[in-house]
Amino acid sequence: MPDQDRLQVVRDSYGAYESGDRRLIERCLTDDFVFYSPADVGIDRATYFERCWPNAERIDAFEFKRLVEAGDEVVVTYEAKRTDGQWFRNTEVLTLAGDRICKAEVYFGWDL
């Protein structure tokens, strides 16, 4: 798959959070998607939608600081603005299978 297509899938997944478009994020993720973060280690797709997707209501915008494709992975560092005006910074490593995200590793903890 061309690099641009993978990067677009990743951009679309963050855009789904900005717009609250669950259909879009569902199309970006594989059926066997697995999510890792310090708070949620190895949760499946259904649990991800229960625990993580509701955060879309609190996200206003993302500003990408780093978006690097490396093999089947895309490394993303972003600063995000919450709907209350506060900003935070995370880094994520997203693994793609074809044109969909099959794994996400999230590293967080920076309030700006």
N, CA, C and O atoms as CSV, one atom per row, in Angstrom:
chain,resi,resn,atom,element,x,y,z
A,1,MET,N,N,0.848,-1.186,0.000
A,1,MET,CA,C,0.000,0.000,0.000
A,1,MET,C,C,0.885,1.237,0.000
A,1,MET,O,O,1.854,1.299,0.756
A,2,PRO,N,N,0.572,2.212,-0.823
A,2,PRO,CA,C,1.365,3.444,-0.816
A,2,PRO,C,C,1.308,4.143,0.536
A,2,PRO,O,O,0.287,4.116,1.225
A,3,ASP,N,N,2.434,4.774,0.906
A,3,ASP,CA,C,2.525,5.466,2.187
A,3,ASP,C,C,1.396,6.469,2.376
A,3,ASP,O,O,0.831,6.566,3.465
A,4,GLN,N,N,1.067,7.204,1.345
A,4,GLN,CA,C,0.056,8.251,1.450
A,4,GLN,C,C,-1.285,7.676,1.892
A,4,GLN,O,O,-2.000,8.297,2.677
A,5,ASP,N,N,-1.629,6.482,1.387
A,5,ASP,CA,C,-2.906,5.880,1.762
A,5,ASP,C,C,-2.932,5.534,3.248
A,5,ASP,O,O,-3.939,5.771,3.914
A,6,ARG,N,N,-1.842,4.977,3.779
A,6,ARG,CA,C,-1.784,4.665,5.211
A,6,ARG,C,C,-1.884,5.937,6.040
A,6,ARG,O,O,-2.609,5.990,7.033
A,7,LEU,N,N,-1.162,6.938,5.627
A,7,LEU,CA,C,-1.213,8.200,6.361
A,7,LEU,C,C,-2.613,8.801,6.317
A,7,LEU,O,O,-3.054,9.412,7.290
A,8,GLN,N,N,-3.314,8.635,5.204
A,8,GLN,CA,C,-4.671,9.159,5.100
A,8,GLN,C,C,-5.628,8.404,6.021
A,8,GLN,O,O,-6.501,9.009,6.643
A,9,VAL,N,N,-5.465,7.088,6.107
A,9,VAL,CA,C,-6.298,6.300,7.028
A,9,VAL,C,C,-6.097,6.802,8.451
A,9,VAL,O,O,-7.059,6.958,9.204
A,10,VAL,N,N,-4.847,7.054,8.815
A,10,VAL,CA,C,-4.553,7.554,10.162
A,10,VAL,C,C,-5.168,8.934,10.365
A,10,VAL,O,O,-5.804,9.186,11.389
A,11,ARG,N,N,-4.985,9.818,9.407
A,11,ARG,CA,C,-5.603,11.157,9.512
A,11,ARG,C,C,-7.122,11.048,9.652
A,11,ARG,O,O,-7.738,11.763,10.443
A,12,ASP,N,N,-7.710,10.146,8.876
A,12,ASP,CA,C,-9.163,9.962,8.940
A,12,ASP,C,C,-9.591,9.486,10.322
A,12,ASP,O,O,-10.638,9.901,10.819
A,13,SER,N,N,-8.796,8.621,10.949
A,13,SER,CA,C,-9.175,8.109,12.273
A,13,SER,C,C,-9.205,9.233,13.307
A,13,SER,O,O,-10.081,9.249,14.172
A,14,TYR,N,N,-8.269,10.163,13.230
A,14,TYR,CA,C,-8.287,11.319,14.139
A,14,TYR,C,C,-9.405,12.287,13.759
A,14,TYR,O,O,-10.034,12.890,14.629
A,15,GLY,N,N,-9.646,12.432,12.470
A,15,GLY,CA,C,-10.749,13.272,12.013
A,15,GLY,C,C,-12.092,12.775,12.532
A,15,GLY,O,O,-12.994,13.570,12.796
A,16,ALA,N,N,-12.224,11.457,12.678
A,16,ALA,CA,C,-13.462,10.894,13.224
A,16,ALA,C,C,-13.687,11.371,14.648
A,16,ALA,O,O,-14.824,11.633,15.042
A,17,TYR,N,N,-12.611,11.489,15.429
A,17,TYR,CA,C,-12.737,12.013,16.792
A,17,TYR,C,C,-13.132,13.488,16.781
A,17,TYR,O,O,-13.949,13.924,17.592
A,18,GLU,N,N,-12.550,14.249,15.864
A,18,GLU,CA,C,-12.885,15.678,15.791
A,18,GLU,C,C,-14.353,15.893,15.427
A,18,GLU,O,O,-15.006,16.789,15.961
A,19,SER,N,N,-14.862,15.074,14.523
A,19,SER,CA,C,-16.228,15.261,14.031
A,19,SER,C,C,-17.260,14.409,14.769
A,19,SER,O,O,-18.463,14.620,14.619
A,20,GLY,N,N,-16.785,13.440,15.571
A,20,GLY,CA,C,-17.709,12.541,16.256
A,20,GLY,C,C,-18.320,11.503,15.333
A,20,GLY,O,O,-19.388,10.962,15.620
A,21,ASP,N,N,-17.641,11.219,14.214
A,21,ASP,CA,C,-18.155,10.310,13.187
A,21,ASP,C,C,-17.756,8.863,13.491
A,21,ASP,O,O,-16.697,8.406,13.060
A,22,ARG,N,N,-18.598,8.151,14.228
A,22,ARG,CA,C,-18.273,6.773,14.607
A,22,ARG,C,C,-18.192,5.860,13.386
A,22,ARG,O,O,-17.361,4.952,13.362
A,23,ARG,N,N,-19.015,6.073,12.393
A,23,ARG,CA,C,-18.941,5.241,11.183
A,23,ARG,C,C,-17.553,5.322,10.546
A,23,ARG,O,O,-17.020,4.319,10.071
A,24,LEU,N,N,-16.983,6.511,10.542
A,24,LEU,CA,C,-15.661,6.682,9.947
A,24,LEU,C,C,-14.611,5.913,10.734
A,24,LEU,O,O,-13.804,5.202,10.135
A,25,ILE,N,N,-14.597,6.033,12.053
A,25,ILE,CA,C,-13.589,5.314,12.834
A,25,ILE,C,C,-13.798,3.814,12.706
A,25,ILE,O,O,-12.822,3.065,12.681
A,26,GLU,N,N,-15.028,3.359,12.626
A,26,GLU,CA,C,-15.288,1.925,12.441
A,26,GLU,C,C,-14.675,1.423,11.142
A,26,GLU,O,O,-14.144,0.313,11.096
A,27,ARG,N,N,-14.743,2.228,10.087
A,27,ARG,CA,C,-14.150,1.839,8.799
A,27,ARG,C,C,-12.635,1.834,8.846
A,27,ARG,O,O,-11.996,1.130,8.065
A,28,CYS,N,N,-12.047,2.611,9.752
A,28,CYS,CA,C,-10.586,2.697,9.857
A,28,CYS,C,C,-9.978,1.528,10.629
A,28,CYS,O,O,-8.776,1.284,10.516
A,29,LEU,N,N,-10.768,0.808,11.402
A,29,LEU,CA,C,-10.263,-0.240,12.289
A,29,LEU,C,C,-10.627,-1.634,11.779
A,29,LEU,O,O,-11.716,-1.845,11.244
A,30,THR,N,N,-9.698,-2.586,11.951
A,30,THR,CA,C,-9.997,-3.973,11.601
A,30,THR,C,C,-10.958,-4.563,12.630
A,30,THR,O,O,-11.118,-4.024,13.725
A,31,ASP,N,N,-11.586,-5.660,12.271
A,31,ASP,CA,C,-12.503,-6.336,13.190
A,31,ASP,C,C,-11.778,-6.879,14.416
A,31,ASP,O,O,-12.365,-6.981,15.493
A,32,ASP,N,N,-10.488,-7.229,14.254
A,32,ASP,CA,C,-9.709,-7.772,15.375
A,32,ASP,C,C,-8.783,-6.715,16.003
A,32,ASP,O,O,-7.760,-7.055,16.597
A,33,PHE,N,N,-9.146,-5.458,15.868
A,33,PHE,CA,C,-8.394,-4.336,16.423
A,33,PHE,C,C,-8.132,-4.543,17.918
A,33,PHE,O,O,-9.004,-4.985,18.666
A,34,VAL,N,N,-6.882,-4.204,18.337
A,34,VAL,CA,C,-6.489,-4.286,19.747
A,34,VAL,C,C,-5.893,-2.943,20.153
A,34,VAL,O,O,-5.121,-2.347,19.403
A,35,PHE,N,N,-6.256,-2.472,21.343
A,35,PHE,CA,C,-5.846,-1.159,21.839
A,35,PHE,C,C,-5.050,-1.316,23.130
A,35,PHE,O,O,-5.447,-2.037,24.046
A,36,TYR,N,N,-3.911,-0.617,23.175
A,36,TYR,CA,C,-3.049,-0.632,24.356
A,36,TYR,C,C,-2.803,0.796,24.832
A,36,TYR,O,O,-2.506,1.687,24.036
A,37,SER,N,N,-2.931,0.997,26.129
A,37,SER,CA,C,-2.519,2.232,26.778
A,37,SER,C,C,-2.225,1.863,28.226
A,37,SER,O,O,-2.554,0.758,28.656
A,38,PRO,N,N,-1.611,2.767,28.984
A,38,PRO,CA,C,-1.385,2.446,30.392
A,38,PRO,C,C,-2.683,2.118,31.141
A,38,PRO,O,O,-2.666,1.358,32.109
A,39,ALA,N,N,-3.793,2.684,30.700
A,39,ALA,CA,C,-5.071,2.464,31.381
A,39,ALA,C,C,-5.847,1.270,30.827
A,39,ALA,O,O,-6.683,0.696,31.525
A,40,ASP,N,N,-5.581,0.900,29.596
A,40,ASP,CA,C,-6.327,-0.168,28.913
A,40,ASP,C,C,-5.336,-1.046,28.159
A,40,ASP,O,O,-4.955,-0.732,27.031
A,41,VAL,N,N,-4.923,-2.132,28.774
A,41,VAL,CA,C,-3.887,-2.981,28.172
A,41,VAL,C,C,-4.515,-4.122,27.386
A,41,VAL,O,O,-5.073,-5.059,27.957
A,42,GLY,N,N,-4.413,-4.024,26.060
A,42,GLY,CA,C,-4.850,-5.110,25.187
A,42,GLY,C,C,-6.348,-5.314,25.107
A,42,GLY,O,O,-6.819,-6.451,25.064
A,43,ILE,N,N,-7.105,-4.222,25.087
A,43,ILE,CA,C,-8.557,-4.367,24.983
A,43,ILE,C,C,-8.977,-4.574,23.527
A,43,ILE,O,O,-8.311,-4.105,22.604
A,44,ASP,N,N,-10.081,-5.275,23.340
A,44,ASP,CA,C,-10.562,-5.558,21.994
A,44,ASP,C,C,-11.384,-4.381,21.444
A,44,ASP,O,O,-11.615,-3.382,22.125
A,45,ARG,N,N,-11.801,-4.535,20.223
A,45,ARG,CA,C,-12.523,-3.470,19.512
A,45,ARG,C,C,-13.797,-3.045,20.251
A,45,ARG,O,O,-14.056,-1.852,20.409
A,46,ALA,N,N,-14.584,-4.014,20.698
A,46,ALA,CA,C,-15.843,-3.687,21.379
A,46,ALA,C,C,-15.576,-2.901,22.660
A,46,ALA,O,O,-16.274,-1.929,22.951
A,47,THR,N,N,-14.578,-3.314,23.419
A,47,THR,CA,C,-14.241,-2.620,24.660
A,47,THR,C,C,-13.682,-1.231,24.362
A,47,THR,O,O,-13.962,-0.276,25.086
A,48,TYR,N,N,-12.894,-1.121,23.298
A,48,TYR,CA,C,-12.389,0.182,22.868
A,48,TYR,C,C,-13.544,1.156,22.623
A,48,TYR,O,O,-13.495,2.303,23.066
A,49,PHE,N,N,-14.582,0.699,21.919
A,49,PHE,CA,C,-15.708,1.589,21.642
A,49,PHE,C,C,-16.478,1.941,22.913
A,49,PHE,O,O,-17.022,3.040,23.017
A,50,GLU,N,N,-16.530,1.032,23.870
A,50,GLU,CA,C,-17.203,1.318,25.144
A,50,GLU,C,C,-16.418,2.315,25.987
A,50,GLU,O,O,-16.998,3.245,26.547
A,51,ARG,N,N,-15.095,2.129,26.082
A,51,ARG,CA,C,-14.273,2.929,26.997
A,51,ARG,C,C,-13.670,4.174,26.371
A,51,ARG,O,O,-13.617,5.229,27.004
A,52,CYS,N,N,-13.220,4.057,25.141
A,52,CYS,CA,C,-12.408,5.124,24.544
A,52,CYS,C,C,-13.200,6.053,23.621
A,52,CYS,O,O,-12.998,7.267,23.649
A,53,TRP,N,N,-14.084,5.502,22.816
A,53,TRP,CA,C,-14.797,6.326,21.852
A,53,TRP,C,C,-15.578,7.473,22.487
A,53,TRP,O,O,-15.644,8.545,21.885
A,54,PRO,N,N,-16.177,7.307,23.676
A,54,PRO,CA,C,-16.893,8.444,24.276
A,54,PRO,C,C,-16.024,9.700,24.449
A,54,PRO,O,O,-16.560,10.800,24.585
A,55,ASN,N,N,-14.694,9.551,24.444
A,55,ASN,CA,C,-13.809,10.717,24.532
A,55,ASN,C,C,-13.938,11.633,23.322
A,55,ASN,O,O,-13.532,12.793,23.388
A,56,ALA,N,N,-14.489,11.144,22.234
A,56,ALA,CA,C,-14.670,11.983,21.043
A,56,ALA,C,C,-15.518,13.212,21.366
A,56,ALA,O,O,-15.356,14.264,20.748
A,57,GLU,N,N,-16.413,13.075,22.327
A,57,GLU,CA,C,-17.260,14.210,22.705
A,57,GLU,C,C,-16.460,15.331,23.366
A,57,GLU,O,O,-16.929,16.467,23.447
A,58,ARG,N,N,-15.242,15.009,23.842
A,58,ARG,CA,C,-14.427,15.993,24.551
A,58,ARG,C,C,-13.246,16.508,23.723
A,58,ARG,O,O,-12.430,17.283,24.222
A,59,ILE,N,N,-13.156,16.083,22.472
A,59,ILE,CA,C,-12.047,16.506,21.600
A,59,ILE,C,C,-12.550,17.533,20.600
A,59,ILE,O,O,-13.562,17.329,19.928
A,60,ASP,N,N,-11.828,18.632,20.518
A,60,ASP,CA,C,-12.171,19.684,19.565
A,60,ASP,C,C,-11.301,19.606,18.312
A,60,ASP,O,O,-11.802,19.732,17.194
A,61,ALA,N,N,-9.975,19.392,18.506
A,61,ALA,CA,C,-9.068,19.424,17.358
A,61,ALA,C,C,-7.754,18.734,17.684
A,61,ALA,O,O,-7.353,18.644,18.844
A,62,PHE,N,N,-7.090,18.247,16.636
A,62,PHE,CA,C,-5.748,17.676,16.730
A,62,PHE,C,C,-4.796,18.506,15.881
A,62,PHE,O,O,-5.156,18.965,14.798
A,63,GLU,N,N,-3.593,18.692,16.375
A,63,GLU,CA,C,-2.506,19.273,15.592
A,63,GLU,C,C,-1.388,18.237,15.572
A,63,GLU,O,O,-0.800,17.926,16.608
A,64,PHE,N,N,-1.097,17.704,14.382
A,64,PHE,CA,C,-0.047,16.699,14.262
A,64,PHE,C,C,1.318,17.348,14.375
A,64,PHE,O,O,1.609,18.320,13.677
A,65,LYS,N,N,2.149,16.818,15.244
A,65,LYS,CA,C,3.533,17.263,15.413
A,65,LYS,C,C,4.486,16.296,14.726
A,65,LYS,O,O,5.573,16.678,14.292
A,66,ARG,N,N,4.065,15.038,14.634
A,66,ARG,CA,C,4.868,13.992,14.003
A,66,ARG,C,C,3.897,12.987,13.407
A,66,ARG,O,O,2.961,12.552,14.077
A,67,LEU,N,N,4.114,12.618,12.156
A,67,LEU,CA,C,3.296,11.634,11.458
A,67,LEU,C,C,4.254,10.898,10.518
A,67,LEU,O,O,4.513,11.341,9.399
A,68,VAL,N,N,4.778,9.755,11.002
A,68,VAL,CA,C,5.857,9.068,10.300
A,68,VAL,C,C,5.459,7.629,10.005
A,68,VAL,O,O,5.134,6.868,10.916
A,69,GLU,N,N,5.485,7.266,8.744
A,69,GLU,CA,C,5.203,5.903,8.332
A,69,GLU,C,C,6.501,5.116,8.341
A,69,GLU,O,O,7.504,5.550,7.775
A,70,ALA,N,N,6.478,3.938,8.996
A,70,ALA,CA,C,7.651,3.060,9.069
A,70,ALA,C,C,7.168,1.617,8.915
A,70,ALA,O,O,6.684,1.013,9.872
A,71,GLY,N,N,7.302,1.080,7.723
A,71,GLY,CA,C,6.789,-0.262,7.474
A,71,GLY,C,C,5.281,-0.265,7.601
A,71,GLY,O,O,4.595,0.527,6.955
A,72,ASP,N,N,4.760,-1.162,8.438
A,72,ASP,CA,C,3.319,-1.257,8.645
A,72,ASP,C,C,2.823,-0.360,9.785
A,72,ASP,O,O,1.651,-0.414,10.159
A,73,GLU,N,N,3.713,0.456,10.328
A,73,GLU,CA,C,3.354,1.314,11.449
A,73,GLU,C,C,3.377,2.787,11.056
A,73,GLU,O,O,4.112,3.210,10.164
A,74,VAL,N,N,2.544,3.546,11.758
A,74,VAL,CA,C,2.576,5.000,11.656
A,74,VAL,C,C,2.730,5.531,13.080
A,74,VAL,O,O,1.925,5.226,13.960
A,75,VAL,N,N,3.772,6.328,13.291
A,75,VAL,CA,C,4.015,6.950,14.586
A,75,VAL,C,C,3.433,8.355,14.543
A,75,VAL,O,O,3.742,9.145,13.651
A,76,VAL,N,N,2.594,8.647,15.513
A,76,VAL,CA,C,1.879,9.921,15.541
A,76,VAL,C,C,2.133,10.609,16.883
A,76,VAL,O,O,1.905,10.024,17.942
A,77,THR,N,N,2.597,11.829,16.829
A,77,THR,CA,C,2.607,12.674,18.018
A,77,THR,C,C,1.701,13.848,17.688
A,77,THR,O,O,1.821,14.477,16.636
A,78,TYR,N,N,0.787,14.128,18.617
A,78,TYR,CA,C,-0.157,15.209,18.376
A,78,TYR,C,C,-0.371,16.009,19.648
A,78,TYR,O,O,-0.139,15.538,20.762
A,79,GLU,N,N,-0.818,17.224,19.440
A,79,GLU,CA,C,-1.359,18.039,20.520
A,79,GLU,C,C,-2.841,18.172,20.213
A,79,GLU,O,O,-3.235,18.510,19.097
A,80,ALA,N,N,-3.647,17.900,21.220
A,80,ALA,CA,C,-5.094,17.925,21.032
A,80,ALA,C,C,-5.727,18.957,21.944
A,80,ALA,O,O,-5.311,19.158,23.086
A,81,LYS,N,N,-6.727,19.593,21.412
A,81,LYS,CA,C,-7.481,20.583,22.176
A,81,LYS,C,C,-8.796,19.963,22.635
A,81,LYS,O,O,-9.571,19.446,21.830
A,82,ARG,N,N,-9.028,20.024,23.923
A,82,ARG,CA,C,-10.291,19.554,24.478
A,82,ARG,C,C,-11.367,20.621,24.275
A,82,ARG,O,O,-11.066,21.789,24.030
A,83,THR,N,N,-12.592,20.207,24.378
A,83,THR,CA,C,-13.700,21.154,24.211
A,83,THR,C,C,-13.713,22.206,25.309
A,83,THR,O,O,-14.344,23.250,25.145
A,84,ASP,N,N,-13.021,21.956,26.443
A,84,ASP,CA,C,-12.931,22.965,27.507
A,84,ASP,C,C,-11.771,23.939,27.284
A,84,ASP,O,O,-11.509,24.806,28.118
A,85,GLY,N,N,-11.073,23.785,26.139
A,85,GLY,CA,C,-9.982,24.686,25.787
A,85,GLY,C,C,-8.604,24.236,26.238
A,85,GLY,O,O,-7.608,24.833,25.829
A,86,GLN,N,N,-8.512,23.207,27.065
A,86,GLN,CA,C,-7.207,22.715,27.507
A,86,GLN,C,C,-6.581,21.848,26.420
A,86,GLN,O,O,-7.273,21.219,25.619
A,87,TRP,N,N,-5.245,21.836,26.418
A,87,TRP,CA,C,-4.473,21.073,25.444
A,87,TRP,C,C,-3.715,19.951,26.136
A,87,TRP,O,O,-3.347,20.064,27.305
A,88,PHE,N,N,-3.484,18.857,25.394
A,88,PHE,CA,C,-2.637,17.771,25.866
A,88,PHE,C,C,-1.868,17.191,24.683
A,88,PHE,O,O,-2.205,17.427,23.523
A,89,ARG,N,N,-0.821,16.423,25.009
A,89,ARG,CA,C,0.056,15.866,23.978
A,89,ARG,C,C,0.199,14.362,24.203
A,89,ARG,O,O,0.442,13.922,25.327
A,90,ASN,N,N,0.050,13.578,23.140
A,90,ASN,CA,C,0.215,12.127,23.169
A,90,ASN,C,C,1.060,11.677,21.992
A,90,ASN,O,O,1.198,12.379,20.990
A,91,THR,N,N,1.623,10.483,22.142
A,91,THR,CA,C,2.254,9.797,21.023
A,91,THR,C,C,1.595,8.439,20.900
A,91,THR,O,O,1.328,7.774,21.901
A,92,GLU,N,N,1.334,8.032,19.675
A,92,GLU,CA,C,0.698,6.748,19.407
A,92,GLU,C,C,1.462,6.031,18.306
A,92,GLU,O,O,1.978,6.655,17.379
A,93,VAL,N,N,1.525,4.716,18.424
A,93,VAL,CA,C,2.079,3.871,17.372
A,93,VAL,C,C,0.915,3.036,16.855
A,93,VAL,O,O,0.354,2.213,17.578
A,94,LEU,N,N,0.564,3.258,15.605
A,94,LEU,CA,C,-0.560,2.569,14.982
A,94,LEU,C,C,-0.026,1.560,13.977
A,94,LEU,O,O,0.773,1.908,13.108
A,95,THR,N,N,-0.461,0.319,14.091
A,95,THR,CA,C,-0.076,-0.732,13.158
A,95,THR,C,C,-1.230,-0.955,12.198
A,95,THR,O,O,-2.386,-1.054,12.609
A,96,LEU,N,N,-0.904,-1.034,10.914
A,96,LEU,CA,C,-1.928,-1.226,9.896
A,96,LEU,C,C,-1.804,-2.602,9.261
A,96,LEU,O,O,-0.704,-3.115,9.056
A,97,ALA,N,N,-2.939,-3.177,8.959
A,97,ALA,CA,C,-3.037,-4.400,8.164
A,97,ALA,C,C,-3.778,-3.983,6.903
A,97,ALA,O,O,-4.986,-3.747,6.929
A,98,GLY,N,N,-3.048,-3.895,5.805
A,98,GLY,CA,C,-3.654,-3.364,4.592
A,98,GLY,C,C,-3.964,-1.897,4.793
A,98,GLY,O,O,-3.076,-1.104,5.105
A,99,ASP,N,N,-5.225,-1.534,4.614
A,99,ASP,CA,C,-5.628,-0.126,4.715
A,99,ASP,C,C,-6.445,0.158,5.974
A,99,ASP,O,O,-7.226,1.108,6.011
A,100,ARG,N,N,-6.260,-0.676,7.012
A,100,ARG,CA,C,-6.998,-0.457,8.260
A,100,ARG,C,C,-6.065,-0.629,9.455
A,100,ARG,O,O,-5.075,-1.357,9.390
A,101,ILE,N,N,-6.396,0.046,10.530
A,101,ILE,CA,C,-5.596,-0.001,11.756
A,101,ILE,C,C,-5.982,-1.249,12.543
A,101,ILE,O,O,-7.154,-1.459,12.854
A,102,CYS,N,N,-4.973,-2.086,12.867
A,102,CYS,CA,C,-5.241,-3.317,13.607
A,102,CYS,C,C,-4.756,-3.245,15.053
A,102,CYS,O,O,-5.173,-4.044,15.891
A,103,LYS,N,N,-3.867,-2.280,15.347
A,103,LYS,CA,C,-3.370,-2.148,16.716
A,103,LYS,C,C,-3.007,-0.698,16.977
A,103,LYS,O,O,-2.474,-0.005,16.110
A,104,ALA,N,N,-3.308,-0.255,18.189
A,104,ALA,CA,C,-2.919,1.087,18.625
A,104,ALA,C,C,-2.230,0.972,19.974
A,104,ALA,O,O,-2.726,0.321,20.893
A,105,GLU,N,N,-1.076,1.618,20.070
A,105,GLU,CA,C,-0.351,1.740,21.334
A,105,GLU,C,C,-0.310,3.229,21.657
A,105,GLU,O,O,0.238,4.020,20.889
A,106,VAL,N,N,-0.884,3.609,22.784
A,106,VAL,CA,C,-0.994,5.017,23.139
A,106,VAL,C,C,-0.120,5.315,24.353
A,106,VAL,O,O,-0.165,4.610,25.362
A,107,TYR,N,N,0.668,6.364,24.231
A,107,TYR,CA,C,1.538,6.821,25.315
A,107,TYR,C,C,1.107,8.247,25.647
A,107,TYR,O,O,1.207,9.145,24.811
A,108,PHE,N,N,0.628,8.446,26.875
A,108,PHE,CA,C,0.042,9.744,27.205
A,108,PHE,C,C,0.494,10.240,28.569
A,108,PHE,O,O,1.153,9.530,29.330
A,109,GLY,N,N,0.121,11.472,28.850
A,109,GLY,CA,C,0.400,12.030,30.157
A,109,GLY,C,C,0.860,13.485,30.160
A,109,GLY,O,O,1.173,14.033,31.217
A,110,TRP,N,N,0.902,14.111,28.991
A,110,TRP,CA,C,1.353,15.505,28.917
A,110,TRP,C,C,0.162,16.441,28.834
A,110,TRP,O,O,-0.531,16.482,27.817
A,111,ASP,N,N,-0.074,17.184,29.884
A,111,ASP,CA,C,-1.014,18.291,29.802
A,111,ASP,C,C,-0.206,19.530,29.435
A,111,ASP,O,O,0.881,19.746,29.970
A,112,LEU,N,N,-0.729,20.328,28.540
A,112,LEU,CA,C,-0.002,21.526,28.095
A,112,LEU,C,C,-0.662,22.778,28.634
A,112,LEU,O,O,-0.196,23.885,28.368
